[in-house]
Amino acid sequence: MSRFLAACVQLRSSDNVDENIRTTSVLIREARKAGADFVATPENTTLMAPDGGAKLERSRVEDQDPALPIFAALAGELGIWLLIGSLAIKVDDKKTANRSFVIGPDGKIAARYDKIHLFDVDLPSGEQYRESNTVAGGSAAVAADLPWGRIGLSICYDLRFPHLYRSLAKSGAFALTVPSAFTETTGKAHWHVLLRARAIENGAFVIAPAQGGLHANGRRTYGHSLIVSPWGEILAEAGTEPGMILAEIDPAACTDARTRIPSLRHDRDYMGP
């Protein structure tokens, strides 16, 4: 497995889909110009709506989504593997799927993943989120086979459910992707430690592109896109502004970490409590 250059695109998406597509495309091109072979964008890449109802109104079924053909053509033009962190894809009149897409350098969709765990919470700051009101949760873990090996897919709130990443790692994933739109409050407290923990406990790279800053809808996201090594080292980190970060990924480092601490082989069934 050869080394490659991975990029995280950091965004501050709004409710203007066309503008978000343009901004994202510019940053993807910048990443490729810098040498990236694999480029990942955050959750809600093309739409940060004021509320769930507005998101549902603006979303489309997959074959009518305006962003997908543009991003597919871009991946083909640039010859890259492209992870679109998530788009709001309408699945019925009441709900969307929060769906990731892996697009190959042939411009074809290689994998889709619907976010399994939905963010329903009341924060001490007064912020309230009810993702399940308008989002249909996924029911299947998904990994995609790239030229360098297998990557495991997840989205944002999934990060708090370590068993998902364990199953992805045991399926052979050497890298785990976590496109996100973490709130500023929870990001400050938990973002770095959770991403490093998922990397360390699975001996896997973690590639986590994020939304960052104050959005037009009033929501403030944490930013700090990260690329983390299988040993838990932060290889690249963004601030809060839109842009991109790069890091070299050596799949052999995953093998080395799992040899030094072979915990994936030491899981045992147990009773109780």
C-alpha positions as CSV (number, residue, x, y, z in Angstrom):
1,M,0.0,0.0,0.0
2,S,1.6,3.2,-1.1
3,R,1.6,6.6,0.6
4,F,-0.8,9.3,-0.6
5,L,-1.7,12.9,0.3
6,A,-5.1,13.5,2.0
7,A,-6.8,16.9,2.3
8,C,-9.7,18.1,4.5
9,V,-11.7,21.0,3.1
10,Q,-13.1,23.2,5.8
11,L,-16.3,25.2,5.1
12,R,-18.7,27.7,6.5
13,S,-21.7,26.6,4.5
14,S,-24.9,28.7,4.2
15,D,-28.4,28.1,2.9
16,N,-27.3,29.1,-0.6
17,V,-26.6,25.8,-2.3
18,D,-25.1,27.3,-5.5
19,E,-22.7,29.4,-3.5
20,N,-21.7,26.5,-1.4
21,I,-21.0,24.3,-4.4
22,R,-18.8,27.1,-5.9
23,T,-16.8,27.6,-2.7
24,T,-16.3,23.9,-2.2
25,S,-15.2,23.3,-5.8
26,V,-12.6,26.1,-5.5
27,L,-11.2,24.5,-2.3
28,I,-11.2,21.0,-3.8
29,R,-9.2,22.4,-6.8
30,E,-6.7,24.1,-4.3
31,A,-6.3,20.8,-2.5
32,R,-5.5,18.9,-5.8
33,K,-3.1,21.7,-6.9
34,A,-1.3,21.1,-3.6
35,G,-1.0,17.4,-4.5
36,A,-3.9,15.8,-2.7
37,D,-5.0,12.4,-4.0
38,F,-7.9,12.1,-1.6
39,V,-10.1,15.1,-0.7
40,A,-12.8,15.1,2.0
41,T,-15.5,17.8,2.7
42,P,-17.6,18.3,5.8
43,E,-21.1,17.3,6.9
44,N,-23.7,19.6,5.3
45,T,-21.4,20.5,2.5
46,T,-23.9,22.3,0.3
47,L,-26.7,23.3,2.8
48,M,-26.7,24.7,6.3
49,A,-30.4,25.6,6.5
50,P,-32.0,27.7,9.3
51,D,-34.0,24.7,10.5
52,G,-35.0,21.2,9.6
53,G,-38.1,22.3,7.7
54,A,-36.1,24.7,5.5
55,K,-33.6,21.9,4.8
56,L,-36.3,19.5,3.8
57,E,-37.8,22.1,1.5
58,R,-34.5,22.8,-0.2
59,S,-33.4,19.1,-0.5
60,R,-33.9,16.9,-3.5
61,V,-33.9,13.2,-4.2
62,E,-30.5,11.8,-5.1
63,D,-30.9,11.8,-8.9
64,Q,-32.1,15.4,-8.8
65,D,-29.5,16.8,-6.4
66,P,-27.7,19.7,-8.1
67,A,-24.3,19.1,-6.4
68,L,-23.7,15.5,-7.2
69,P,-23.1,15.7,-10.9
70,I,-20.8,18.8,-10.4
71,F,-18.7,17.0,-7.8
72,A,-18.6,13.8,-9.8
73,A,-17.4,15.7,-12.9
74,L,-14.8,17.5,-10.7
75,A,-13.4,14.2,-9.3
76,G,-13.1,12.9,-12.8
77,E,-11.5,16.1,-14.2
78,L,-8.9,16.2,-11.3
79,G,-8.4,12.5,-11.1
80,I,-9.0,12.3,-7.4
81,W,-10.9,10.3,-4.8
82,L,-13.5,12.6,-3.3
83,L,-15.5,12.2,-0.2
84,I,-18.5,14.6,0.0
85,G,-19.0,14.6,3.7
86,S,-22.8,14.8,3.5
87,L,-25.6,16.1,1.4
88,A,-29.3,16.4,2.5
89,I,-31.0,13.8,0.2
90,K,-34.8,13.7,0.3
91,V,-36.1,10.2,1.0
92,D,-39.8,11.0,1.4
93,D,-42.1,14.0,2.0
94,K,-41.1,14.3,5.7
95,K,-37.4,13.3,5.9
96,T,-34.0,13.5,4.3
97,A,-31.0,11.2,4.6
98,N,-27.8,12.8,5.9
99,R,-25.7,11.0,3.2
100,S,-22.0,10.7,2.4
101,F,-20.7,10.0,-1.0
102,V,-17.3,8.5,-2.1
103,I,-16.6,9.4,-5.7
104,G,-13.8,7.9,-7.7
105,P,-11.5,9.4,-10.3
106,D,-13.8,7.9,-12.9
107,G,-16.5,10.3,-11.7
108,K,-18.7,7.4,-10.5
109,I,-20.1,7.0,-7.0
110,A,-18.2,4.2,-5.3
111,A,-20.0,4.2,-1.9
112,R,-22.9,5.9,0.0
113,Y,-23.4,6.1,3.7
114,D,-26.4,7.4,5.6
115,K,-25.6,8.8,9.1
116,I,-26.8,6.2,11.6
117,H,-26.8,8.2,14.9
118,L,-28.9,11.4,15.0
119,F,-28.2,14.4,17.1
120,D,-31.1,15.2,19.4
121,V,-29.9,17.3,22.3
122,D,-30.6,20.3,24.6
123,L,-27.3,22.0,25.5
124,P,-26.7,24.1,28.6
125,S,-26.1,27.1,26.3
126,G,-29.8,27.0,25.2
127,E,-29.0,25.4,21.8
128,Q,-31.5,22.7,20.8
129,Y,-31.1,20.2,18.1
130,R,-33.7,17.6,16.9
131,E,-32.1,15.9,13.9
132,S,-34.5,13.0,14.0
133,N,-37.5,15.2,13.4
134,T,-36.5,15.6,9.7
135,V,-33.7,13.1,9.1
136,A,-34.1,9.3,8.6
137,G,-31.2,7.5,10.3
138,G,-29.2,4.9,8.4
139,S,-29.0,1.3,9.4
140,A,-25.8,0.0,7.8
141,A,-22.1,0.5,8.4
142,V,-20.2,1.2,5.1
143,A,-16.6,0.9,4.1
144,A,-15.1,1.8,0.7
145,D,-12.2,0.2,-1.0
146,L,-9.7,2.7,-2.4
147,P,-6.4,2.1,-4.1
148,W,-4.6,2.5,-0.8
149,G,-6.9,0.2,1.2
150,R,-10.3,0.3,2.9
151,I,-11.7,3.4,4.5
152,G,-14.6,3.4,7.0
153,L,-17.4,6.0,6.7
154,S,-19.1,8.0,9.5
155,I,-20.7,11.4,10.0
156,C,-20.4,13.8,13.0
157,Y,-22.5,12.5,15.9
158,D,-21.5,8.9,15.0
159,L,-18.1,9.9,16.6
160,R,-19.6,9.3,20.0
161,F,-20.4,5.6,19.3
162,P,-17.1,3.7,19.4
163,H,-18.5,0.3,18.5
164,L,-19.2,1.6,14.9
165,Y,-15.5,2.4,14.4
166,R,-14.5,-0.9,15.9
167,S,-16.6,-2.8,13.4
168,L,-15.1,-0.7,10.5
169,A,-11.6,-1.3,11.7
170,K,-12.3,-5.0,12.1
171,S,-13.6,-5.1,8.5
172,G,-10.1,-4.0,7.4
173,A,-10.4,-0.1,7.4
174,F,-7.0,1.6,7.8
175,A,-8.6,5.0,7.8
176,L,-11.9,6.4,9.3
177,T,-13.6,9.5,7.9
178,V,-15.6,11.8,10.2
179,P,-17.0,14.7,8.2
180,S,-18.7,17.0,10.8
181,A,-20.5,20.1,11.8
182,F,-19.7,20.0,15.5
183,T,-21.2,22.8,17.6
184,E,-18.7,25.2,19.1
185,T,-19.8,24.2,22.6
186,T,-19.3,20.4,22.2
187,G,-16.3,20.9,19.9
188,K,-14.3,22.8,22.5
189,A,-15.0,20.1,25.0
190,H,-14.7,16.9,23.1
191,W,-13.7,17.2,19.4
192,H,-9.9,16.6,19.7
193,V,-10.1,13.9,22.4
194,L,-12.8,11.9,20.7
195,L,-11.0,11.9,17.3
196,R,-7.7,10.9,18.8
197,A,-9.4,8.2,20.9
198,R,-11.0,6.7,17.8
199,A,-7.6,6.7,16.1
200,I,-5.7,5.2,19.0
201,E,-8.2,2.5,20.0
202,N,-8.5,1.2,16.4
203,G,-4.9,1.9,15.2
204,A,-6.4,3.8,12.3
205,F,-5.9,7.2,10.6
206,V,-8.8,9.6,11.2
207,I,-9.7,12.2,8.6
208,A,-12.2,14.7,9.9
209,P,-13.2,17.7,7.7
210,A,-15.4,20.2,9.6
211,Q,-17.6,23.2,9.3
212,G,-16.3,26.2,11.2
213,G,-17.4,29.7,12.4
214,L,-20.6,31.7,12.5
215,H,-23.1,30.6,9.8
216,A,-25.8,32.7,8.2
217,N,-28.4,30.7,10.1
218,G,-26.9,31.8,13.4
219,R,-25.3,28.4,14.2
220,R,-21.7,28.5,15.3
221,T,-19.6,25.4,14.5
222,Y,-16.2,24.5,15.9
223,G,-14.0,24.0,12.9
224,H,-10.6,22.6,13.6
225,S,-10.6,20.0,10.8
226,L,-8.1,17.3,11.8
227,I,-6.1,14.5,10.3
228,V,-4.9,12.1,13.1
229,S,-2.3,9.2,12.8
230,P,-3.0,5.7,14.1
231,W,-0.8,6.5,17.1
232,G,-3.0,9.5,18.0
233,E,-0.7,12.2,16.7
234,I,-2.3,15.3,15.1
235,L,-0.8,15.5,11.6
236,A,-2.7,18.5,10.4
237,E,-5.2,20.9,12.0
238,A,-7.3,23.9,10.7
239,G,-8.5,26.9,12.6
240,T,-12.0,28.2,12.2
241,E,-11.8,29.8,8.8
242,P,-12.7,28.1,5.5
243,G,-9.7,26.5,3.8
244,M,-8.0,23.2,3.6
245,I,-5.3,21.1,5.3
246,L,-3.0,18.4,4.0
247,A,-1.2,15.4,5.4
248,E,0.7,12.4,4.0
249,I,-1.0,9.1,4.8
250,D,1.2,6.0,5.0
251,P,-1.1,2.9,5.4
252,A,2.0,1.0,6.8
253,A,1.6,3.2,9.9
254,C,-1.7,1.5,10.6
255,T,-0.1,-1.9,10.4
256,D,2.7,-0.8,12.7
257,A,0.3,0.6,15.3
258,R,-1.8,-2.6,15.3
259,T,1.3,-4.7,15.7
260,R,2.5,-2.6,18.6
261,I,-0.9,-2.7,20.3
262,P,-2.9,-5.6,18.8
263,S,-6.1,-4.8,20.6
264,L,-8.3,-5.6,17.6
265,R,-7.4,-9.2,18.0
266,H,-8.1,-9.2,21.8
267,D,-11.8,-8.4,21.9
268,R,-13.7,-11.1,23.8
269,D,-17.4,-11.9,24.2
270,Y,-18.6,-11.5,27.8
271,M,-21.7,-11.8,29.8
272,G,-23.7,-9.1,31.5
273,P,-23.9,-6.8,33.3
